[in-house]
Amino acid sequence: MILPIRAYGDPVLKKVAKDIEPGHPGLKQLIADMYETMYEASGVGLAAPQVGESIRLFIVDASPFAEDEEGKPTADAHLKDFKKVFINPYIVEEEGTEWPFEEGCLSIPNIREVVSRQPKIVLQYQDEKFTEHEETFEGFAARVIQHEHDHLDAKPTRGRWKASDAFAPWRTRSSPAAASTRAARRP
């Protein structure tokens, strides 16, 4: 079922999400609904607070970064099968020189801005079977995870934009400014 995505300013997006335990009611269905919602919205990640659930859960499918607009493999072709569920995730380490890249957010539709993030993270999390993991992620995988993790800590992307760019509705997916920013290089 496609769930309504909460827009920037919704109270649930301003609360730090809570850890969950095995047996959380409706978790399997929520994960399935979140994937359906994310794909319908053309996203690559979705956090539970964005669909009204203040729990530490997010999903990602970064496979769109594996191909360019013509369908040819990119330098990130390894992301072709990068589809994961993250429960109770916590970033325990971030490293490297921050690199800027234009990000969008399903809770702030049609607006994109450059956000600087570190290229490498270590994440502790549980999968959908509540098996514990500690894993290192780099590049776009790290970026998507950091973006979704921010939602769990009530730090929306808009809060990472420079004050002068904090709300620039003229910079949509189709604007010249957006097109030039998408060309931003990463390390």
URPETA-V397702 format. One record per helix or strand. SS is the DSSP state (H for helix, E for strand). FROM is the first residue (numbers start at 0). TO is the last residue. If there is no record, write none. Layout:
BEGIN
SS | FROM | TO
SS | FROM | TO
END
This chain:
BEGIN
H | 10 | 13
E | 17 | 17
H | 26 | 39
E | 44 | 46
H | 47 | 50
E | 54 | 54
E | 56 | 60
H | 61 | 65
E | 66 | 66
E | 72 | 72
H | 76 | 80
E | 82 | 94
E | 98 | 104
E | 107 | 116
E | 119 | 125
E | 131 | 137
H | 138 | 151
H | 156 | 159
H | 162 | 164
H | 175 | 181
END
